[in-house]
Amino acid sequence: MVATNDSHLSSFWRTIILSNHIFLIILFILGKSAIYWCYNLLEFYDTYAYTYVASSPFYSQDFWAGGRPLTVPLIYKLAGYWQIGTEARVNATNFQFVLAILCWITLGLVIKRIINLPTLKPLGLAIVLGFGLSTDISQWDRTLLSESVSISLFALLVAVWLIAIIVWQTPSLAFLYNFITLLVSSTTFFWSFTRDSNMYLVLGLGFLMLGGLFFRAIRQHMAYKQYAGMILILFGIFLAQNHAMDVKGMKWNNVDTGDKGWMINLQNVLGQRILPNSERTAFFVQNGMPVDANVMRFAGKFAGSLDWAWYKDPKMAPNLAWLRKYGKITYLKFLLSNFPEVAREPLTHLASIFSPDLQEYVSPKDDFHAKNLLNGWVAKLTAILYPKQLRILILGIGSLFGIATILIFRGKASATWLVPYALLLLVYPMIFITWHGDAVEIGRHSLLVAIQLRLAGWLLLLFFLDKGFEELGRWKVVEKKEFWVFRSQKA
């Protein structure tokens, strides 16, 4: 009778927890829908670069190695969105909206699956879904840029890597090893090809996994072949995307940057950070860059300044030709020769990297209900789950990272901890790449790094709480057993 009652009680609590999960998912979908309604659809100057690639024939070089990575143009092509201002743009934003819902729910359910403590599972799901509702993430779903797709696929990427670790750690699922490797590879590929900077995170993951080969446990693991294969795939994705940037440049308003996709980024850096500084300019001159009064016009300006004179003015032709041939390698030499200085530079701008004001990229509806919603529960939720205070971010997440380091190297942490831990390890390299990769729109370009930092912090906190309560439960059981042994011995 007791066993039957315990069974009924256990079934009751499982039903309650399942109901909570369904309720949280429904709330998330309703919340996403409400926020999506609060914003107007927006197109930008950069949107044209994506629609230009989307308008190219599917089997052409302009599509697969055009001025923008192929994932977003592929979505636009499927949505029929080839020209700014067309009605097909609604299809594109609707796709972004649905993709966001599916990706964040997937990540939430995976985190729920990883957490062992039943009472902590709803909290884990709530934090992930609530994080996906925050303003800095949801506001992009109605904006036709790469941010929405990149953020959503990043959530899916984290989920898929966590699933892969679970599967690779389960010998009975060995028949799924190759399938999960294919799933991780394809997800990583499409996410990487949403933004050029993403390929450097892929490269970083490849090097971290390469370092893992020094551990005997990995070399002797049943999934070693899949692990080694993933390293090659990660490096392959990076090389393919990097090559695509060297094949075709961007085309905006009848201005063709030629065969280098990185030209505008480099010109922005030159105008903002090199030409205004005589010492830095001298470094480039010593390495052969032609500099005269025509070039110095761009000190403090951007690639598109002066009506795109960098491309249209014949007097800029010598400088332009040199940049195409030697600009990239010379800039890399500059970064290496001045590494202590350039390494500190982004650290003095952490506020603009981790907590930028990005309201210029969105257009909230001029509606009482929309304003009330965005300034009400959405703002409060964002303040809790997407904190902007640098001190909280650095001290809080830094402490979690330190604790995770100790537990991981002591063998006290689960293998799934390695995913958020790796993301935190790669935060600074991504800050460095984002800051020095371009000198325009730093806040928007560093958005994914800011999300990477916060999401990894939340996941580590959840894993730490789960581990802590699990150990506390074991300690209480041991303490209780020792107490009764003491009582029996005394009797």
C-alpha distance (Angstrom), angle and dihedral (degrees) to the residues before:
residue distance angle dihedral
M1 . . .
V2 3.79 . .
A3 3.81 91.3 .
T4 3.82 89.8 50.5
N5 3.79 91.9 50.6
D6 3.83 90.7 48.0
S7 3.80 89.4 50.5
H8 3.81 91.6 50.8
L9 3.82 90.3 47.0
S10 3.79 92.1 49.7
S11 3.81 90.6 48.6
F12 3.80 90.1 49.1
W13 3.81 93.3 53.9
R14 3.82 91.8 45.8
T15 3.79 88.8 54.2
I16 3.81 91.5 49.1
I17 3.81 92.6 49.6
L18 3.81 92.1 46.3
S19 3.79 89.8 50.3
N20 3.80 89.5 51.5
H21 3.80 90.6 52.3
I22 3.80 93.2 50.4
F23 3.80 90.3 45.8
L24 3.82 91.7 51.7
I25 3.81 92.0 49.6
I26 3.81 91.6 49.5
L27 3.81 90.1 49.0
F28 3.79 89.9 50.2
I29 3.82 93.1 51.6
L30 3.80 91.3 47.4
G31 3.81 91.1 46.9
K32 3.81 92.6 49.0
S33 3.79 90.3 48.7
A34 3.79 92.4 50.1
I35 3.80 93.2 49.3
Y36 3.81 90.9 45.7
W37 3.81 89.1 54.9
C38 3.81 91.7 50.5
Y39 3.80 94.3 66.6
N40 3.78 133.9 68.0
L41 3.78 119.9 -128.9
L42 3.80 110.8 -99.5
E43 3.80 135.4 -164.6
F44 3.79 124.8 -169.2
Y45 3.76 140.9 -165.1
D46 3.82 88.8 -96.7
T47 3.80 90.0 54.3
Y48 3.79 88.9 72.6
A49 3.81 90.5 63.1
Y50 3.82 89.9 57.7
T51 3.82 95.2 44.6
Y52 3.82 89.9 48.3
V53 3.81 90.3 57.1
A54 3.83 90.9 42.5
S55 3.81 90.3 54.2
S56 3.82 91.4 56.4
P57 3.83 118.8 98.6
F58 3.78 112.2 -86.2
Y59 3.82 94.2 -120.0
S60 3.81 95.3 44.2
Q61 3.78 128.3 108.2
D62 3.81 88.8 -124.5
F63 3.81 88.9 65.4
W64 3.80 101.3 42.4
A65 3.81 97.0 35.5
G66 3.77 103.0 19.6
G67 3.77 131.1 133.5
R68 3.80 91.6 -72.5
P69 3.84 131.7 42.3
L70 3.78 111.4 -93.1
T71 3.84 105.8 -117.2
V72 3.82 98.9 78.9
P73 3.85 94.1 39.5
L74 3.81 87.7 50.2
I75 3.81 90.2 55.1
Y76 3.81 90.2 47.0
K77 3.80 90.8 49.7
L78 3.81 92.0 50.9
A79 3.82 89.0 48.1
G80 3.81 91.1 49.2
Y81 3.80 89.9 -119.8
W82 3.80 104.0 144.4
Q83 3.79 102.1 136.1
I84 3.80 131.9 46.2
G85 3.77 112.7 -109.4
T86 3.81 97.7 26.5
E87 3.80 122.2 129.0
A88 3.81 89.7 -116.3
R89 3.79 87.6 77.8
V90 3.82 87.2 79.5
N91 3.81 88.8 59.6
A92 3.80 89.4 52.2
T93 3.81 94.6 51.9
N94 3.81 91.5 43.7
F95 3.80 88.3 54.2
Q96 3.82 89.9 50.8
F97 3.81 89.9 50.3
V98 3.82 95.1 50.3
L99 3.80 91.9 43.4
A100 3.81 90.6 53.2
I101 3.81 92.1 51.8
L102 3.81 93.7 48.9
C103 3.80 95.6 45.5
W104 3.81 97.0 48.4
I105 3.82 92.8 44.8
T106 3.81 88.6 50.8
L107 3.79 92.1 52.1
G108 3.80 91.4 45.5
L109 3.80 92.6 52.3
V110 3.81 91.8 47.1
I111 3.81 91.2 52.5
K112 3.81 89.2 48.2
R113 3.80 88.6 52.9
I114 3.81 93.4 50.1
I115 3.82 95.4 49.2
N116 3.80 109.3 88.0
L117 3.81 101.1 -164.7
P118 3.84 107.4 85.2
T119 3.79 94.5 -149.9
L120 3.83 90.5 52.4
K121 3.81 94.9 51.9
P122 3.84 95.5 80.2
L123 3.81 89.9 48.8
G124 3.81 91.2 51.9
L125 3.79 91.8 49.5
A126 3.81 91.4 45.7
I127 3.81 93.5 51.2
V128 3.80 94.1 49.4
L129 3.81 94.2 45.5
G130 3.80 91.7 42.6
F131 3.79 90.0 50.7
G132 3.80 88.7 52.3
L133 3.83 88.9 53.4
S134 3.81 94.9 53.6
T135 3.79 116.9 119.4
D136 3.81 95.8 -114.9
I137 3.81 89.0 60.0
S138 3.81 106.2 31.9
Q139 3.80 97.5 44.9
W140 3.82 91.5 72.5
D141 3.81 97.3 62.3
R142 3.84 91.6 86.7
T143 3.82 94.5 42.5
L144 3.79 118.4 91.2
L145 3.77 99.7 -136.3
S146 3.80 130.9 98.6
E147 3.83 96.3 -93.8
S148 3.81 99.8 88.7
V149 3.81 95.1 48.9
S150 3.81 92.8 41.9
I151 3.82 93.3 50.6
S152 3.81 93.8 45.8
L153 3.80 94.1 47.6
F154 3.80 88.9 46.9
A155 3.81 89.4 59.0
L156 3.81 88.8 48.4
L157 3.82 90.4 46.8
V158 3.81 91.5 55.6
A159 3.80 90.1 47.4
V160 3.80 93.8 49.5
W161 3.81 93.4 48.2
L162 3.81 89.8 50.9
I163 3.81 90.3 49.7
A164 3.79 89.7 49.6
I165 3.80 92.2 53.8
I166 3.82 90.7 49.4
V167 3.80 91.7 49.7
W168 3.80 94.9 43.7
Q169 3.83 88.8 50.8
T170 3.82 92.0 54.2
P171 3.84 113.9 78.3
S172 3.82 91.9 -166.9
L173 3.82 88.2 62.6
A174 3.81 94.6 54.7
F175 3.82 89.4 119.7
L176 3.83 87.3 66.5
Y177 3.82 96.3 52.0
N178 3.80 95.8 97.4
F179 3.80 93.7 41.7
I180 3.79 93.6 51.6
T181 3.81 89.8 47.5
L182 3.80 88.9 54.6
L183 3.82 90.6 47.6
V184 3.80 92.7 50.7
S185 3.80 91.6 45.6
S186 3.80 95.3 50.9
T187 3.81 93.4 44.7
T188 3.80 91.3 48.9
F189 3.81 90.9 47.6
F190 3.79 96.1 52.5
W191 3.80 92.9 42.2
S192 3.79 92.6 49.0
F193 3.81 90.8 50.3
T194 3.80 93.1 56.6
R195 3.83 92.0 76.8
D196 3.78 132.0 11.1
S197 3.81 92.9 -129.9
N198 3.82 90.8 58.6
M199 3.79 91.1 72.6
Y200 3.81 89.7 69.1
L201 3.80 91.3 59.5
V202 3.80 87.1 50.6
L203 3.81 88.8 50.7
G204 3.80 90.1 49.3
L205 3.80 91.7 51.3
G206 3.79 88.7 50.5
F207 3.80 91.9 54.6
L208 3.82 92.2 46.2
M209 3.80 90.5 52.0
L210 3.78 89.7 46.0
G211 3.80 87.9 55.5
G212 3.79 88.4 52.1
L213 3.80 89.4 67.3
F214 3.80 88.5 74.9
F215 3.83 88.2 70.8
R216 3.79 114.5 86.5
A217 3.81 92.3 -148.1
I218 3.80 89.8 64.0
R219 3.80 94.5 44.3
Q220 3.81 90.3 52.0
H221 3.81 95.9 42.8
M222 3.80 120.9 117.9
A223 3.82 90.1 -123.3
Y224 3.81 93.5 50.5
K225 3.81 93.5 116.8
Q226 3.81 91.5 52.2
Y227 3.81 89.9 45.7
A228 3.80 92.3 52.4
G229 3.79 90.3 44.2
M230 3.81 90.8 54.2
I231 3.80 90.2 55.1
L232 3.80 90.5 55.9
I233 3.80 91.0 45.5
L234 3.81 92.8 51.3
F235 3.79 92.0 51.0
G236 3.80 89.1 44.7
I237 3.82 92.3 54.0
F238 3.80 90.1 50.6
L239 3.81 93.5 48.8
A240 3.80 92.6 46.8
Q241 3.80 93.7 50.0
N242 3.78 93.0 43.3
H243 3.81 89.7 51.0
A244 3.80 90.7 49.9
M245 3.81 89.0 58.2
D246 3.81 89.2 55.4
V247 3.81 94.1 49.2
K248 3.78 104.4 57.0
G249 3.79 135.8 14.8
M250 3.79 131.1 -153.8
K251 3.78 128.1 -79.2
W252 3.80 118.0 -151.4
N253 3.80 127.3 166.6
N254 3.82 92.8 -19.5
V255 3.82 91.5 -47.8
D256 3.81 110.5 123.5
T257 3.80 115.7 -165.9
G258 3.80 90.3 -160.4
D259 3.78 125.5 -135.1
K260 3.81 100.0 -22.2
G261 3.80 120.7 83.0
W262 3.79 92.4 -168.1
M263 3.83 97.3 55.5
I264 3.81 97.9 98.1
N265 3.80 91.8 47.5
L266 3.80 91.2 52.2
Q267 3.80 92.5 46.2
N268 3.80 90.3 52.0
V269 3.81 89.5 53.1
L270 3.80 91.9 47.4
G271 3.79 92.7 49.9
Q272 3.80 96.0 45.6
R273 3.81 105.1 32.5
I274 3.80 111.2 15.0
L275 3.81 110.7 37.9
P276 3.85 94.9 45.5
N277 3.83 88.4 56.5
S278 3.82 114.7 68.8
E279 3.83 94.4 -158.3
R280 3.78 93.2 50.8
T281 3.80 91.3 44.9
A282 3.80 89.7 51.5
F283 3.82 89.8 55.7
F284 3.80 90.8 57.7
V285 3.80 92.4 43.8
Q286 3.81 89.8 52.7
N287 3.79 87.9 53.2
G288 3.78 91.8 54.2
M289 3.82 105.9 -92.6
P290 3.82 111.0 150.3
V291 3.80 108.6 -124.4
D292 3.80 125.4 178.6
A293 3.80 137.8 139.7
N294 3.80 90.7 -70.6
V295 3.79 91.6 56.5
M296 3.81 93.6 42.8
R297 3.81 88.6 59.4
F298 3.79 85.8 79.4
A299 3.81 95.3 59.3
G300 3.80 104.6 126.3
K301 3.80 91.8 8.1
F302 3.82 137.8 98.3
A303 3.79 136.0 -115.1
G304 3.80 92.3 -95.0
S305 3.80 96.1 45.3
L306 3.81 122.3 117.8
D307 3.80 90.0 31.0
W308 3.80 92.5 -59.1
A309 3.79 91.6 -56.4
W310 3.81 89.7 160.1
Y311 3.82 86.0 73.1
K312 3.79 103.5 23.2
D313 3.81 101.6 44.2
P314 3.86 111.1 83.9
K315 3.81 88.8 -150.5
M316 3.83 88.6 68.0
A317 3.82 92.6 56.1
P318 3.85 96.7 98.3
N319 3.79 92.1 50.3
L320 3.80 91.8 44.3
A321 3.81 92.6 50.8
W322 3.81 91.5 49.0
L323 3.82 92.0 49.3
R324 3.80 91.9 52.3
K325 3.80 91.7 51.2
Y326 3.80 105.2 33.0
G327 3.81 107.5 7.4
K328 3.80 99.0 95.3
I329 3.80 97.5 46.2
T330 3.82 91.8 43.7
Y331 3.80 91.3 52.2
L332 3.81 90.1 50.7
K333 3.83 89.4 50.8
F334 3.81 88.8 50.4
L335 3.81 92.3 52.4
L336 3.81 92.4 48.3
S337 3.80 95.3 45.6
N338 3.81 91.5 49.6
F339 3.79 97.1 34.3
P340 3.84 100.4 136.7
E341 3.81 90.4 52.4
V342 3.81 97.5 43.1
A343 3.83 91.6 42.5
R344 3.82 90.8 58.7
E345 3.79 94.6 43.5
P346 3.83 99.6 80.7
L347 3.81 90.5 44.0
T348 3.80 89.2 65.7
H349 3.81 90.0 56.9
L350 3.81 101.0 47.9
A351 3.81 92.8 128.4
S352 3.81 91.8 59.4
I353 3.81 90.1 45.5
F354 3.81 102.3 44.4
S355 3.81 102.3 26.1
P356 3.82 109.9 24.4
D357 3.78 125.6 159.7
L358 3.81 104.5 -113.4
Q359 3.80 100.4 170.2
E360 3.82 91.4 116.3
Y361 3.80 88.7 72.8
V362 3.80 96.4 56.8
S363 3.78 136.2 56.6
P364 3.82 115.0 -151.7
K365 3.79 113.3 -157.4
D366 3.79 116.5 -99.5
D367 3.77 89.4 -121.6
F368 3.79 129.5 124.1
H369 3.81 94.3 -134.0
A370 3.82 93.0 46.7
K371 3.80 92.9 50.0
N372 3.80 91.5 45.1
L373 3.81 91.2 51.7
L374 3.81 96.5 45.8
N375 3.81 93.4 44.5
G376 3.80 92.1 42.2
W377 3.78 127.2 50.3
V378 3.82 94.6 -9.1
A379 3.81 91.8 57.3
K380 3.83 91.8 45.3
L381 3.80 92.3 48.4
T382 3.80 90.6 48.5
A383 3.81 92.3 49.8
I384 3.81 89.7 56.2
L385 3.81 102.8 38.8
Y386 3.81 100.0 29.2
P387 3.83 102.6 38.7
K388 3.80 116.6 -170.1
Q389 3.81 99.9 -165.1
L390 3.81 108.1 110.0
R391 3.80 93.0 -152.0
I392 3.79 91.9 57.6
L393 3.79 92.0 46.0
I394 3.79 96.2 47.9
L395 3.81 98.7 40.4
G396 3.79 96.8 37.2
I397 3.78 99.7 43.6
G398 3.81 91.6 35.3
S399 3.82 89.7 56.7
L400 3.80 91.6 48.7
F401 3.80 90.0 49.2
G402 3.82 90.7 51.9
I403 3.81 92.8 49.1
A404 3.80 91.2 46.4
T405 3.81 90.6 50.9
I406 3.80 91.5 55.0
L407 3.81 94.4 45.6
I408 3.81 94.5 44.9
F409 3.81 95.0 50.6
R410 3.81 90.7 44.2
G411 3.78 89.9 54.0
K412 3.81 91.9 -118.0
A413 3.82 96.6 118.6
S414 3.77 130.6 77.8
A415 3.80 119.3 -111.2
T416 3.81 89.2 -112.4
W417 3.81 88.4 69.9
L418 3.81 87.4 71.3
V419 3.82 92.4 74.1
P420 3.84 98.4 61.6
Y421 3.81 89.1 33.5
A422 3.82 91.0 56.1
L423 3.80 90.5 47.0
L424 3.81 90.3 54.9
L425 3.80 91.7 46.6
L426 3.80 88.5 56.0
V427 3.82 97.0 46.8
Y428 3.80 95.4 93.1
P429 3.83 95.4 44.4
M430 3.80 88.1 51.9
I431 3.81 90.9 48.1
F432 3.80 88.8 52.4
I433 3.81 93.1 48.2
T434 3.80 93.7 45.6
W435 3.80 94.8 47.5
H436 3.80 97.2 44.8
G437 3.80 95.7 34.6
D438 3.81 93.3 71.1
A439 3.78 139.3 -3.1
V440 3.78 99.5 -146.2
E441 3.84 130.9 80.7
I442 3.80 92.9 2.9
G443 3.80 92.4 169.3
R444 3.80 94.2 56.2
H445 3.79 94.4 40.2
S446 3.82 91.9 51.1
L447 3.82 94.6 46.0
L448 3.79 94.3 102.0
V449 3.82 91.4 51.0
A450 3.81 89.0 53.4
I451 3.81 89.9 50.5
Q452 3.81 90.8 45.0
L453 3.82 90.4 55.3
R454 3.79 95.9 48.2
L455 3.81 97.5 41.0
A456 3.81 92.4 49.0
G457 3.80 88.9 49.3
W458 3.80 93.0 52.4
L459 3.81 92.6 47.1
L460 3.79 92.5 50.2
L461 3.81 90.1 48.5
L462 3.81 91.4 52.1
F463 3.81 92.4 46.8
F464 3.81 90.4 47.3
L465 3.82 92.7 50.3
D466 3.79 90.6 47.7
K467 3.79 91.2 50.4
G468 3.80 92.5 44.0
F469 3.80 95.5 51.3
E470 3.80 90.4 44.2
E471 3.80 91.4 53.9
L472 3.81 90.7 43.9
G473 3.80 89.6 53.7
R474 3.80 91.5 51.1
W475 3.81 91.0 48.3
K476 3.81 91.1 52.7
V477 3.81 91.4 49.5
V478 3.82 91.2 50.4
E479 3.80 91.4 45.6
K480 3.80 90.8 50.3
K481 3.82 92.1 49.7
E482 3.80 92.3 48.5
F483 3.83 89.6 49.5
W484 3.82 93.1 55.2
V485 3.80 91.7 44.2
F486 3.81 88.3 53.5
R487 3.84 90.5 48.8
S488 3.81 93.0 50.7
Q489 3.79 93.0 47.0
K490 3.80 90.9 49.7
A491 3.81 90.8 50.5
